[in-house]
């Protein structure tokens, strides 16, 4: 989708911007005879463990696609199966099929019921090839940040189509023939004729523009199969129109032949203002004419945060209304609220009692789960406990817990010499370009699901160690393995083996897809590696994604790697805005009237669900998008009025506020909106909270009771600083992970000196 000159320029720019990945001189290039690759003191294996279910060997791509194949994307099914499952780039819906590309407008058929919002994929038309009725498959032929190309080919009869997030266009190139459009129902022609290249047509109440090359004509307009006679030219476009007015068709015709050939996103965190700026750019190649811009539709989280001028056109989508823009791209600006490694000791709690809770928790064995997800959950419990132990029970208990954390991470970060050992290490799959932990779970191996959910706990745990032990986090120690996990779930390096000037040493000839789990245009992550569902890809636990991005941010800050820190801030801030819009609808403006819940637990490409993969209990449905409550969960409290509304919805379903499950999550969440109420629930029955997590929950609620809720009006010029408000009084909290003293400045004018490696509060 991009020419070599452009690709080379972009890749060189990316290397300059994020060269931190090439500082790992500690990585030993020598491989062991058993396929072990050393990375500092750690290692991984190139030999799959016996019995592990692996992803398929076949990747449906053309020879043009080299390097790691993206997974966990909205279009991933195109690479996993001969054609594809339904894809939802929005406002279009598409599906690769044997007869060509099926195209529809899901937004025209949105159906909202109390627990679901569905945008059905009703086939409007099929874009096909005039000399080929059926193709053997469709393969990924190119991709960029939010666009993809699919190649349909039978011998020398080829149709190459490209489409992407936000674009109302499908672009096509043909060899050995021209375009056909087969309608699923009788179509009404309202502009153009058999002798004009441009047609305006309505099918099933949906409006489309068909844009043949200059001088082309049409046949078959009296039936359902319309054929474009291309006049010896190869290009064609179609577009979903917001209405059937001639001036709208003319507007789209202006941009129809400026084919999008590349899409790029870049971000910049401005610490002084606490702002994240994200720039989206389209690159086009005019097939005729001189127009180099394009038309693009913005999701709500984008148009709510851009100052780019937009046109007076809208599309419906399951995410809410999309607004149309024109040009080469747009820019969004979002507030980064800050993250903390832990809350301070400001709580309105009984310190002797909290100390006893810490001592009891430290004496309770932490689970030694065999798989990556549950092992990660256990690591997360230790991460939450260590700072509380430091504050209330002294450094001896905290150091013991930190050593346990190190021991467990180091075990996972070391490939075993004994090949019979089948647990606690990582295997690199060359075919797909991915690290797979042994043991995997929930499809993390054969389907490449949930890597950010699993590995995010590991990175967050490593960041907690790095907070106190910089030597452990060095590249020559264990930092190299941490960075490989980050690369697996969110690699910001645009790798391309076509360029020989790129470094060629282990572990960095191990390539990973760019931002594997994160969708920069949708603004959030996807959980499924393959997206082989009728409703497109999906993500359930947005909060576990946020846990991962908390870990990346804190790791970057603790190790002095500002580029990696800013990657974490980009992921954290963008996913936060998307979660607040699509999982929570915190401003009560996007969920349609028929949907009667106060949150959504499963976001699909074509659906919004109040449901989970594992349970129908309402506490689980609400809690899965809250857990794990950790120091980076303060974003959940930016709208305390919504926290109360969310829990009112849960209480309505449960028939009261006596929860049956997950008290540790729900009480901690309630504290972000009403800490006094949360503390009353805790005091009434603290035994509802398990021993290992009880100290953290008591500490969390007590701090929020004393400091109040997160103040979303105040930002800081340092990433690990947050302001709180209670009864009109602000409390400022900052943590200094650097070896130098700093002074944090808040946007309301307050300043806060912070010693090296410590936290500070004011007042």
Buried (B, 14 or more C-beta within 10 A) or exposed (E): BBEEEBBBEBBEEBBEBBEBBBEBEBBBEEBBEEBBBBBBBBBBBBEBBEEBEBBBEEBBBBEEBEBBBBBBBBBBBBBBBBBBBBBBBBBBBBBBBBBBBBBBBBBBBBEBEEBBBBBBBBBBBBBBBBBBEEBEBBBBBBBBBBBBBBBBBBEEBBBBBBBBBBBBBBBBBBBBBBBBBBBBEEBEBBBBEBEEBBBBBBBBEBBBBBBBBBEBBBBBBEEBBBBBBBEEBBBBBBBBBBEBBEEBBEBBBEBBBBBBBBBBBBBBBEBEBBBBBBEBBBBBBEBBEEBBBBBBBBBBBBBBBBEBEBBEBBBBBBBBBBBBBBBEBBBBBBBBBBBBBBBBBBBBBEBEEBBBBBBEBBEEEBEEBEBBBBBBBBBBBBBBBBBBBBBBBEEEBBBEBBEBBBEBBBBBBBBBEEEEEBBBBBBBBEEBBBBBBBBBBBBBBBBBBBBBBBBBBBBBBBBBBBBBBBEBBBBBBBBBBBBBBBBBBBBBBBBBEEEEEBEEEBBBBBBBBBBBBBBBBBBBBBBBBBBBBEBBBBBBBBBBBBBBBBBBBBBBBBBBBBEBBBBBBBBBBBBBBBBBBBBBBBEEEBBBEEBBBBBBBBBBBBBBBBBBEEBEBBBBBBBBBBBBBBBBBBBBBBBBEBBBBBBEBBBEBBEEEEBEBBBBBBBBBBBBBBBEBBBEBBEEEBEBBEEBBBBBBBBBBBBBBBBBBBBBEBBBBBBBBBBBBBEEEBBBBBBBBBEEEBEBBBBEEBEBEBEEBEBBBBE
